[in-house]
Every structure is written in C-alpha cells, then in structure tokens.
Amino acid sequence: MGNISPSYAVSSTPHTRIHKDHPIDHVIGDVQSSVQTRRMTTSYSELGFLGAIYEGKTHQDLHTCLFACFLSQEEPKRVSKALSDPAWVEAMQEELLQFKLQNVWVLVDLPKGHRAIGTKWVYRNKKDERGIVIRNKARLVAQGHTQEEGIDYDEVFAPVARIEAIRIFLAYASYMGFTVYQMDVKSAFLYGQIEEEVYVCQPPGFEDPDHPDKVYKVVKALYGLHQAPKAWYDTLATYLLSNGFQRGHIDQTLFIKSQKGHILLVQIYVDDIIFGSTKKELCDEFEKLMKDKF
C-alpha cells in the first residue's frame, strides 16, 4: 500500500512541442561554422579577402589587397618594437616630415628655469569598413598631463561640436536637400599657433646624434598639449571669418556663408569638417579653399 493515487487527471490541452527547422536560405553566414567572436570574424574576413585574389576580383580589390600586404597588422606597444618594423618606421618618418613641413618646432638649448615636456609615440592601425588595415598611423604626442596651469598654459577653452549639433546639421541638410561632404584635416592641430613658451623632449628613437641634450621649442600646437584644441580652433575660425563666413550665435562651431540665395554650412568637429550646400559649386569652392590652406 502507498500514498500515491492510482488515477491521474490529464488535461485536454495538448503539450506536444512542434519543432520546425529555420530555412537555410535565411541563415546569414556559413551554417557549418562555429561560434566566433568579433576579433575572430575580423581576422577571417581579412584572410578571406586575401584569398579572393584567386577568384578574379576587380582591380580595385586587387590593389587594396596588395597594398595591405606591405602594412603592419599589429600595433606595437613600445618604440623598440616599432623601430624593428619597416612599416612603422616609415609611418614615424611621415609624421616627422609633417612636423618639418609645418615648422612645428625648433631645436634649441633648454633655458634655465624651464623644463621640457616628455613626448611619446602612439601607434594606430586605420581600417576600412571591411576591417582591412589600410594605413599605419604613428602620431607623436606631448605628455600634456605634466603641464602646469599658469606656467605652461593659460587658456585652453575651445568650442567642441556636440553629437546633437551634428544630428541637427544632418537633419536640416536632409530636409533642405543639401549635398553634404566630410573632410578630414591631416594633422589638424599642427596648424594652430601657440603663444606660450613650451619645450618638449626629442622624439624617442629619433634623437639628434649631434645634439642629444637639446630640446625642441614648440611653435605650433603639438598633439597632447592642453592649448592645442584652442589654437587649432582659433586658426580655422580666423581663416573662415576672413573669407566671408559668419559664426553661429548659438553654436560657435557652425559657420554660415550666403551667396546669391544659396547658403553654405560648415560644422567643425575636432579635426573633421562637415559642410554642405544646395549648390554644389559652393561646396567645390570651399573644398578648394581648405586644400589651399590646410
């Protein structure tokens, strides 16, 4: 004898599960592949693109593939490792060439009572929308965290476009039917003129063998300095105002120019510039104007 009931009440509602396979043609990607992380997906896409050279791809894809073979796929953490890679050495030389062309600094003896700010290299791989490395970018930056307010810099305020301003700009451009362009100013901060007397150490790995004890007196706004954004904004704003643009009353990063019933809007976003107009000729004129100066 037990305490279990010999009869059970069975519900009339069916509980049978119906399994239905998802159509294979609706599956995105390889069905046989295992679970992959984002890093794995990126690496596989790169390998797949490199292997596509044998499948008769276009000339543009082939050119991109061959160009990527000469670039470094790894971002070094130390200068010693970067100097052992010809691709990164070329990138650092390109950065220093920009310094020379823009007359960023002058090699001098460190005056008494002054101290030199350290410098360091920052290495980044620029990738396209497919995740393929298209450029090795080496940037020399100053260790601005060692600067002291009132000694190394005075005023550092610079207007910065908020993401809301960018969205309003794009929404208005879409409503008005503008042709919108985006321009990236290469080494934008190097165009800004600083007023303070600032000295930085020589770049690691590129010290002058004849004058190893000398330092550089900075003339332009080196990346990493506290006053660099303000110097770049003042330089660009002065240039735009001198060419017939008017600064926005609410958004200081927005500049407007009117010509024969057409308007040209220019939005500054750090080292990027977004501009658009109902007349394509105005955009072409502005692009040429910027390329001649920057």
TORTOR-383213 format. One record per residue (C-alpha): residue in one letter; chain; x, y, z. Coordinates in Angstrom, 2 decimals. Example, Ala and Ser with C-alpha at 12.3 -4.5 7.8 and 13.67 -1.06 7.14 Angstrom:
// residues 2
<residu a; chaine A; x 12.30; y -4.50; z 7.80> .
<residu s; chaine A; x 13.67; y -1.06; z 7.14> .
END
This chain:
// residues 294
<residu m; chaine A; x 0.00; y 0.00; z 0.00> .
<residu g; chaine A; x 1.22; y 3.51; z -0.76> .
<residu n; chaine A; x 0.06; y 7.12; z -0.62> .
<residu i; chaine A; x 0.17; y 7.57; z -4.41> .
<residu s; chaine A; x -3.17; y 7.97; z -6.14> .
<residu p; chaine A; x -3.83; y 5.20; z -8.67> .
<residu s; chaine A; x -5.51; y 7.65; z -11.12> .
<residu y; chaine A; x -4.39; y 10.98; z -12.58> .
<residu a; chaine A; x -6.35; y 13.84; z -14.20> .
<residu v; chaine A; x -4.98; y 14.56; z -17.67> .
<residu s; chaine A; x -5.56; y 17.99; z -19.20> .
<residu s; chaine A; x -7.26; y 18.17; z -22.55> .
<residu t; chaine A; x -4.81; y 20.86; z -23.70> .
<residu p; chaine A; x -2.05; y 19.29; z -25.86> .
<residu h; chaine A; x 1.51; y 19.91; z -24.69> .
<residu t; chaine A; x 3.31; y 18.43; z -27.67> .
<residu r; chaine A; x 6.08; y 20.72; z -28.98> .
<residu i; chaine A; x 6.37; y 21.16; z -32.71> .
<residu h; chaine A; x 9.94; y 21.61; z -33.90> .
<residu k; chaine A; x 10.37; y 23.50; z -37.16> .
<residu d; chaine A; x 13.73; y 23.99; z -38.79> .
<residu h; chaine A; x 14.74; y 27.53; z -39.75> .
<residu p; chaine A; x 15.07; y 27.85; z -43.56> .
<residu i; chaine A; x 18.71; y 27.55; z -44.54> .
<residu d; chaine A; x 18.39; y 30.34; z -47.09> .
<residu h; chaine A; x 17.51; y 32.70; z -44.22> .
<residu v; chaine A; x 20.73; y 31.94; z -42.35> .
<residu i; chaine A; x 23.38; y 34.65; z -42.64> .
<residu g; chaine A; x 26.87; y 33.23; z -42.92> .
<residu d; chaine A; x 28.24; y 29.71; z -43.01> .
<residu v; chaine A; x 25.94; y 27.18; z -41.32> .
<residu q; chaine A; x 28.84; y 24.81; z -40.58> .
<residu s; chaine A; x 30.97; y 27.46; z -38.86> .
<residu s; chaine A; x 31.36; y 27.51; z -35.09> .
<residu v; chaine A; x 30.64; y 30.40; z -32.73> .
<residu q; chaine A; x 33.01; y 33.28; z -33.43> .
<residu t; chaine A; x 33.97; y 36.43; z -31.59> .
<residu r; chaine A; x 34.30; y 39.83; z -33.26> .
<residu r; chaine A; x 38.08; y 39.51; z -33.35> .
<residu m; chaine A; x 37.83; y 36.10; z -34.99> .
<residu t; chaine A; x 35.32; y 37.39; z -37.52> .
<residu t; chaine A; x 37.62; y 40.27; z -38.45> .
<residu s; chaine A; x 40.64; y 38.02; z -38.90> .
<residu y; chaine A; x 38.64; y 35.54; z -41.00> .
<residu s; chaine A; x 37.31; y 38.32; z -43.21> .
<residu e; chaine A; x 40.84; y 39.57; z -43.80> .
<residu l; chaine A; x 42.05; y 36.09; z -44.72> .
<residu g; chaine A; x 39.06; y 35.59; z -46.95> .
<residu f; chaine A; x 39.75; y 38.86; z -48.75> .
<residu l; chaine A; x 43.39; y 37.95; z -49.24> .
<residu g; chaine A; x 42.32; y 34.60; z -50.65> .
<residu a; chaine A; x 39.87; y 36.29; z -53.01> .
<residu i; chaine A; x 42.78; y 37.34; z -55.20> .
<residu y; chaine A; x 42.48; y 33.97; z -56.91> .
<residu e; chaine A; x 38.79; y 34.41; z -57.66> .
<residu g; chaine A; x 39.12; y 37.15; z -60.24> .
<residu k; chaine A; x 38.23; y 40.20; z -58.16> .
<residu t; chaine A; x 38.19; y 43.73; z -59.50> .
<residu h; chaine A; x 41.33; y 45.78; z -59.99> .
<residu q; chaine A; x 40.44; y 48.00; z -57.03> .
<residu d; chaine A; x 40.13; y 44.99; z -54.69> .
<residu l; chaine A; x 43.39; y 43.60; z -56.00> .
<residu h; chaine A; x 45.16; y 46.92; z -55.46> .
<residu t; chaine A; x 43.83; y 47.14; z -51.90> .
<residu c; chaine A; x 44.88; y 43.57; z -51.20> .
<residu l; chaine A; x 48.41; y 44.05; z -52.46> .
<residu f; chaine A; x 48.74; y 47.37; z -50.62> .
<residu a; chaine A; x 47.64; y 45.75; z -47.35> .
<residu c; chaine A; x 50.42; y 43.17; z -47.67> .
<residu f; chaine A; x 53.03; y 45.89; z -47.11> .
<residu l; chaine A; x 51.38; y 47.23; z -43.94> .
<residu s; chaine A; x 51.85; y 46.01; z -40.41> .
<residu q; chaine A; x 48.84; y 44.24; z -38.90> .
<residu e; chaine A; x 50.00; y 44.69; z -35.29> .
<residu e; chaine A; x 50.04; y 47.84; z -33.19> .
<residu p; chaine A; x 53.33; y 47.93; z -31.26> .
<residu k; chaine A; x 53.32; y 48.92; z -27.62> .
<residu r; chaine A; x 56.94; y 50.03; z -27.41> .
<residu v; chaine A; x 59.18; y 52.18; z -29.57> .
<residu s; chaine A; x 61.86; y 49.47; z -29.75> .
<residu k; chaine A; x 59.41; y 47.08; z -31.37> .
<residu a; chaine A; x 58.13; y 49.72; z -33.79> .
<residu l; chaine A; x 61.66; y 50.56; z -34.90> .
<residu s; chaine A; x 62.19; y 46.92; z -35.89> .
<residu d; chaine A; x 59.24; y 47.07; z -38.33> .
<residu p; chaine A; x 59.90; y 48.95; z -41.62> .
<residu a; chaine A; x 56.19; y 49.79; z -41.98> .
<residu w; chaine A; x 56.08; y 51.61; z -38.64> .
<residu v; chaine A; x 59.44; y 53.29; z -39.26> .
<residu e; chaine A; x 58.00; y 54.74; z -42.46> .
<residu a; chaine A; x 54.90; y 55.90; z -40.58> .
<residu m; chaine A; x 57.02; y 57.67; z -37.95> .
<residu q; chaine A; x 59.12; y 59.32; z -40.64> .
<residu e; chaine A; x 55.95; y 60.53; z -42.34> .
<residu e; chaine A; x 54.81; y 62.11; z -39.07> .
<residu l; chaine A; x 58.14; y 63.87; z -38.56> .
<residu l; chaine A; x 58.02; y 65.06; z -42.17> .
<residu q; chaine A; x 54.74; y 66.82; z -41.40> .
<residu f; chaine A; x 56.46; y 68.49; z -38.45> .
<residu k; chaine A; x 59.18; y 69.76; z -40.74> .
<residu l; chaine A; x 56.78; y 71.00; z -43.43> .
<residu q; chaine A; x 54.63; y 72.85; z -40.88> .
<residu n; chaine A; x 57.64; y 74.24; z -38.94> .
<residu v; chaine A; x 56.23; y 72.83; z -35.73> .
<residu w; chaine A; x 59.37; y 73.22; z -33.60> .
<residu v; chaine A; x 62.94; y 74.46; z -33.39> .
<residu l; chaine A; x 65.87; y 72.60; z -31.81> .
<residu v; chaine A; x 67.33; y 74.79; z -29.03> .
<residu d; chaine A; x 69.11; y 74.56; z -25.70> .
<residu l; chaine A; x 66.80; y 74.33; z -22.71> .
<residu p; chaine A; x 66.79; y 77.75; z -20.96> .
<residu k; chaine A; x 67.37; y 77.91; z -17.25> .
<residu g; chaine A; x 64.23; y 77.82; z -15.17> .
<residu h; chaine A; x 62.29; y 75.85; z -17.79> .
<residu r; chaine A; x 61.58; y 72.15; z -18.04> .
<residu a; chaine A; x 60.94; y 70.01; z -21.11> .
<residu i; chaine A; x 57.72; y 68.07; z -21.52> .
<residu g; chaine A; x 58.12; y 64.43; z -22.48> .
<residu t; chaine A; x 56.93; y 63.00; z -25.80> .
<residu k; chaine A; x 55.73; y 59.56; z -26.80> .
<residu w; chaine A; x 54.63; y 57.68; z -29.89> .
<residu v; chaine A; x 51.06; y 56.43; z -30.33> .
<residu y; chaine A; x 50.54; y 53.69; z -32.92> .
<residu r; chaine A; x 47.16; y 53.00; z -34.52> .
<residu n; chaine A; x 46.03; y 50.90; z -37.48> .
<residu k; chaine A; x 43.47; y 52.61; z -39.68> .
<residu k; chaine A; x 40.93; y 50.14; z -41.10> .
<residu d; chaine A; x 38.23; y 50.39; z -43.72> .
<residu e; chaine A; x 34.64; y 49.22; z -43.40> .
<residu r; chaine A; x 35.73; y 45.63; z -44.13> .
<residu g; chaine A; x 38.21; y 45.63; z -41.27> .
<residu i; chaine A; x 41.28; y 45.60; z -43.52> .
<residu v; chaine A; x 44.27; y 47.69; z -42.43> .
<residu i; chaine A; x 44.72; y 50.48; z -44.95> .
<residu r; chaine A; x 47.20; y 52.66; z -43.08> .
<residu n; chaine A; x 49.72; y 52.55; z -40.26> .
<residu k; chaine A; x 49.37; y 55.84; z -38.36> .
<residu a; chaine A; x 52.14; y 56.88; z -35.96> .
<residu r; chaine A; x 51.42; y 60.05; z -34.02> .
<residu l; chaine A; x 53.90; y 61.88; z -31.81> .
<residu v; chaine A; x 52.12; y 63.42; z -28.84> .
<residu a; chaine A; x 53.28; y 65.51; z -25.91> .
<residu q; chaine A; x 52.71; y 64.26; z -22.38> .
<residu g; chaine A; x 50.41; y 67.15; z -21.56> .
<residu h; chaine A; x 49.44; y 65.74; z -18.17> .
<residu t; chaine A; x 52.74; y 67.10; z -16.85> .
<residu q; chaine A; x 51.83; y 70.68; z -17.81> .
<residu e; chaine A; x 51.05; y 73.11; z -15.00> .
<residu e; chaine A; x 48.32; y 75.71; z -15.35> .
<residu g; chaine A; x 49.64; y 79.27; z -15.24> .
<residu i; chaine A; x 53.15; y 78.11; z -16.16> .
<residu d; chaine A; x 52.83; y 76.04; z -19.33> .
<residu y; chaine A; x 49.41; y 77.31; z -20.44> .
<residu d; chaine A; x 46.79; y 79.92; z -19.59> .
<residu e; chaine A; x 43.55; y 79.49; z -21.53> .
<residu v; chaine A; x 42.57; y 76.16; z -23.07> .
<residu f; chaine A; x 38.86; y 76.63; z -23.81> .
<residu a; chaine A; x 37.81; y 75.60; z -27.30> .
<residu p; chaine A; x 34.24; y 75.06; z -28.57> .
<residu v; chaine A; x 33.52; y 71.43; z -29.40> .
<residu a; chaine A; x 30.58; y 70.32; z -31.51> .
<residu r; chaine A; x 28.21; y 68.03; z -29.59> .
<residu i; chaine A; x 26.71; y 64.98; z -31.23> .
<residu e; chaine A; x 23.30; y 66.69; z -31.03> .
<residu a; chaine A; x 24.64; y 69.53; z -33.18> .
<residu i; chaine A; x 25.89; y 67.05; z -35.78> .
<residu r; chaine A; x 22.48; y 65.36; z -35.87> .
<residu i; chaine A; x 20.64; y 68.66; z -36.27> .
<residu f; chaine A; x 23.03; y 69.65; z -39.06> .
<residu l; chaine A; x 22.42; y 66.37; z -40.93> .
<residu a; chaine A; x 18.65; y 66.56; z -40.36> .
<residu y; chaine A; x 18.49; y 70.12; z -41.71> .
<residu a; chaine A; x 20.72; y 69.18; z -44.66> .
<residu s; chaine A; x 18.43; y 66.25; z -45.48> .
<residu y; chaine A; x 15.33; y 68.45; z -45.23> .
<residu m; chaine A; x 16.83; y 71.15; z -47.47> .
<residu g; chaine A; x 18.33; y 68.68; z -49.95> .
<residu f; chaine A; x 21.93; y 69.66; z -49.29> .
<residu t; chaine A; x 24.91; y 67.89; z -50.76> .
<residu v; chaine A; x 26.94; y 67.00; z -47.66> .
<residu y; chaine A; x 30.68; y 66.30; z -47.60> .
<residu q; chaine A; x 33.08; y 65.31; z -44.85> .
<residu m; chaine A; x 36.71; y 66.43; z -44.83> .
<residu d; chaine A; x 39.46; y 65.15; z -42.59> .
<residu v; chaine A; x 42.25; y 67.64; z -41.96> .
<residu k; chaine A; x 45.51; y 65.73; z -41.72> .
<residu s; chaine A; x 47.43; y 66.61; z -38.54> .
<residu a; chaine A; x 44.98; y 69.44; z -37.88> .
<residu f; chaine A; x 46.47; y 70.60; z -34.57> .
<residu l; chaine A; x 49.83; y 71.27; z -36.22> .
<residu y; chaine A; x 48.29; y 74.31; z -37.94> .
<residu g; chaine A; x 47.49; y 76.04; z -34.66> .
<residu q; chaine A; x 49.86; y 78.73; z -33.38> .
<residu i; chaine A; x 50.54; y 78.70; z -29.64> .
<residu e; chaine A; x 51.52; y 81.80; z -27.66> .
<residu e; chaine A; x 53.12; y 80.16; z -24.61> .
<residu e; chaine A; x 56.78; y 79.20; z -24.41> .
<residu v; chaine A; x 56.77; y 75.39; z -24.41> .
<residu y; chaine A; x 59.68; y 72.96; z -24.71> .
<residu v; chaine A; x 59.43; y 69.22; z -25.40> .
<residu c; chaine A; x 61.93; y 66.39; z -25.43> .
<residu q; chaine A; x 63.22; y 64.91; z -28.66> .
<residu p; chaine A; x 61.13; y 62.05; z -30.14> .
<residu p; chaine A; x 62.13; y 58.63; z -28.77> .
<residu g; chaine A; x 64.17; y 56.78; z -31.36> .
<residu f; chaine A; x 64.81; y 59.92; z -33.44> .
<residu e; chaine A; x 67.18; y 61.91; z -31.24> .
<residu d; chaine A; x 69.69; y 64.18; z -32.94> .
<residu p; chaine A; x 73.05; y 62.36; z -32.66> .
<residu d; chaine A; x 74.98; y 65.66; z -32.79> .
<residu h; chaine A; x 72.81; y 67.42; z -30.17> .
<residu p; chaine A; x 71.32; y 64.75; z -27.88> .
<residu d; chaine A; x 70.97; y 67.18; z -24.94> .
<residu k; chaine A; x 68.96; y 69.79; z -26.80> .
<residu v; chaine A; x 65.16; y 70.11; z -26.74> .
<residu y; chaine A; x 62.53; y 71.36; z -29.15> .
<residu k; chaine A; x 60.82; y 74.70; z -28.69> .
<residu v; chaine A; x 57.24; y 74.20; z -29.86> .
<residu v; chaine A; x 55.87; y 76.82; z -32.24> .
<residu k; chaine A; x 52.71; y 75.04; z -33.39> .
<residu a; chaine A; x 50.09; y 73.17; z -31.37> .
<residu l; chaine A; x 51.53; y 69.72; z -30.82> .
<residu y; chaine A; x 49.06; y 66.92; z -30.08> .
<residu g; chaine A; x 48.74; y 66.32; z -26.37> .
<residu l; chaine A; x 49.25; y 69.92; z -25.26> .
<residu h; chaine A; x 46.38; y 71.45; z -23.30> .
<residu q; chaine A; x 46.25; y 74.52; z -25.52> .
<residu a; chaine A; x 46.27; y 72.55; z -28.81> .
<residu p; chaine A; x 42.47; y 72.42; z -29.42> .
<residu k; chaine A; x 42.06; y 76.15; z -28.78> .
<residu a; chaine A; x 44.95; y 77.03; z -31.08> .
<residu w; chaine A; x 43.50; y 74.91; z -33.89> .
<residu y; chaine A; x 40.01; y 76.38; z -33.48> .
<residu d; chaine A; x 41.30; y 79.97; z -33.42> .
<residu t; chaine A; x 43.36; y 79.40; z -36.58> .
<residu l; chaine A; x 40.49; y 77.82; z -38.52> .
<residu a; chaine A; x 37.89; y 80.30; z -37.27> .
<residu t; chaine A; x 40.04; y 83.29; z -38.21> .
<residu y; chaine A; x 40.58; y 81.83; z -41.68> .
<residu l; chaine A; x 36.86; y 81.23; z -42.26> .
<residu l; chaine A; x 35.82; y 84.66; z -40.98> .
<residu s; chaine A; x 38.36; y 86.31; z -43.28> .
<residu n; chaine A; x 36.76; y 84.51; z -46.26> .
<residu g; chaine A; x 33.22; y 85.79; z -45.78> .
<residu f; chaine A; x 31.81; y 83.27; z -43.29> .
<residu q; chaine A; x 29.73; y 84.22; z -40.28> .
<residu r; chaine A; x 29.97; y 82.40; z -36.98> .
<residu g; chaine A; x 26.81; y 80.96; z -35.43> .
<residu h; chaine A; x 25.44; y 82.83; z -32.42> .
<residu i; chaine A; x 24.36; y 79.70; z -30.54> .
<residu d; chaine A; x 26.78; y 77.07; z -31.86> .
<residu q; chaine A; x 30.29; y 78.53; z -32.10> .
<residu t; chaine A; x 31.44; y 75.57; z -34.24> .
<residu l; chaine A; x 28.94; y 76.37; z -37.02> .
<residu f; chaine A; x 29.86; y 78.80; z -39.80> .
<residu i; chaine A; x 27.49; y 80.11; z -42.47> .
<residu k; chaine A; x 28.09; y 81.76; z -45.81> .
<residu s; chaine A; x 25.39; y 83.11; z -48.14> .
<residu q; chaine A; x 25.90; y 83.67; z -51.85> .
<residu k; chaine A; x 23.20; y 84.58; z -54.38> .
<residu g; chaine A; x 20.38; y 82.97; z -52.41> .
<residu h; chaine A; x 22.34; y 79.82; z -51.62> .
<residu i; chaine A; x 23.85; y 79.05; z -48.23> .
<residu l; chaine A; x 26.89; y 77.02; z -47.23> .
<residu l; chaine A; x 27.00; y 75.45; z -43.76> .
<residu v; chaine A; x 30.32; y 74.39; z -42.21> .
<residu q; chaine A; x 30.45; y 72.37; z -38.97> .
<residu i; chaine A; x 33.79; y 71.88; z -37.17> .
<residu y; chaine A; x 34.21; y 68.61; z -35.31> .
<residu v; chaine A; x 37.70; y 68.30; z -33.78> .
<residu d; chaine A; x 39.90; y 67.63; z -36.84> .
<residu d; chaine A; x 36.96; y 66.83; z -39.14> .
<residu i; chaine A; x 34.88; y 69.32; z -41.10> .
<residu i; chaine A; x 31.34; y 68.65; z -42.33> .
<residu f; chaine A; x 29.95; y 71.04; z -44.93> .
<residu g; chaine A; x 27.00; y 71.15; z -47.28> .
<residu s; chaine A; x 25.00; y 73.43; z -49.52> .
<residu t; chaine A; x 22.17; y 73.41; z -52.03> .
<residu k; chaine A; x 24.68; y 74.46; z -54.67> .
<residu k; chaine A; x 27.48; y 72.04; z -55.47> .
<residu e; chaine A; x 29.70; y 74.84; z -56.77> .
<residu l; chaine A; x 29.82; y 76.34; z -53.28> .
<residu c; chaine A; x 30.99; y 73.02; z -51.84> .
<residu d; chaine A; x 33.67; y 72.70; z -54.52> .
<residu e; chaine A; x 34.82; y 76.25; z -53.85> .
<residu f; chaine A; x 35.05; y 75.62; z -50.12> .
<residu e; chaine A; x 36.91; y 72.34; z -50.59> .
<residu k; chaine A; x 39.47; y 74.05; z -52.81> .
<residu l; chaine A; x 39.75; y 76.88; z -50.30> .
<residu m; chaine A; x 40.53; y 74.43; z -47.49> .
<residu k; chaine A; x 43.00; y 72.39; z -49.51> .
<residu d; chaine A; x 44.96; y 75.51; z -50.45> .
<residu k; chaine A; x 45.35; y 76.44; z -46.77> .
<residu f; chaine A; x 45.26; y 73.14; z -44.91> .
END
